[in-house]
Amino acid sequence: MSIRSILTNSSLPTVKQLQCFLAVAQELNFRKAAERINMTQPPLTRQIRCLEDLLGYELFNRNTHGVHLTKSGNDLLIEAEKIL
């Protein structure tokens, strides 16, 4: 199932989840994204995990060297920018 079809489904992400996703996708750093949207990192991470669970896709590859968008994350970035 594509990101676009999921976003037109009845279980939509919240605006807050999309804002958190956009911040992380643009910063590619959870700490900087949290600072940018005036929240702490743990709640931001929870928002992203909940969004990933809702969509059924991992949106970011996370490792000790950084954060990178997955293909699904990149697809969501395009759609989320249109929505917000």
N, C-alpha and C positions, 0 to 999 in steps of 0.2 A: 504494500500500500504506500502510495507516495505522500510526501509531506503536504502537498496541495489538497489531496483528498481527505487527509486526516484533519486539516484545518477547516474543512467544510462539514465535518462530522459533528455530532451533537456534543461530544466531550471536548470542548475547546479549551486551549490554554488561557490563563488569565492575562490581563494586560501587564500585571506585575511580573509574571513569568517571562513574558516576551521582552519586557524592558530589561530584566536581569540577563536574559539570553543575549540581547543586542549588546549590552555593555561588555560582557565577557567575550563575545565574538569580535568586537571591535578592538578591545584591549589585548586579547589573548593572554590575560593574566587575571586571576580571580581577585587578588588583593587590590590591584589598581581599579578593576571594575567595581568592586565594593566601595572603594573610596569615591569613585566618580558618581555613584548613585546614592551616596550617603547612607550606607549600611555596612554592617560588619561582614566578614567573609563567611562565617558558618551559615547564617540565614541565606546568603546568596547561593552558596553551594547546595543547600537544601532545595531552594527554588529550582535550580538547574536539574537536580536529581528528580524532583517531582515532575518537571516538564519532560525529561527523558522517559520516565515511567509512563506518563500519559501518552506520549507519542509512540513509545515502543522502540525507540532508536537512541543510540548513543550519539550525542551531538558534538562531543569533544573527545579527542585523544589526549589524555593527561599522563604525563610522566615527569620524572625529575628534571628533564630538560625543557619543559614548557607545556603549553596548551595549544592544540591545533584543532581546527574544525574538521569533522568527518564530512563525507559527501552529504549525508543527511543534514548535518549542521549547516553546510553551505547552502543547501536547498532551503532550509528554514530561514536563513539569513535573508535571502532574497524575498521570501514571502513576508517575513516579519517587518522588514523595512517598508513594504507596501502597506501593511496593515497599520503600522504606527506612524 
